Amino acid sequence: MDFKLHNLPYHVIINVEMRNFLKIAGFTLIAVGTIGLLLNEFVWDAGTSLTIIFAVVNFVGLVNLAFAHFGMREIKTD
């Protein structure tokens, strides 16, 4: 499927460095959220608020990865 520049509401055109940064940030947030959830379950037992915080961090990381993968496309030069 070939999107032209006038179809901007469907895709965000962004450079490769920003896309790579968003992917790395997404993976980092998912890792921090998962490790935090596991530590809270097996080590800390800190309570519901910390579980919700780490779950939100996980969700933000997943949304970040989904946006970087599906919502953006690279600038193609012809």
Secondary structure, DSSP 8 states (H G I E B T S, - for coil): ----GGGTTT-EE--HHHHHHHHHHHHHHHHHHHHHHHHIIIII---HHHHHHHHHHHHHHHHHHHHHHHSEE-----
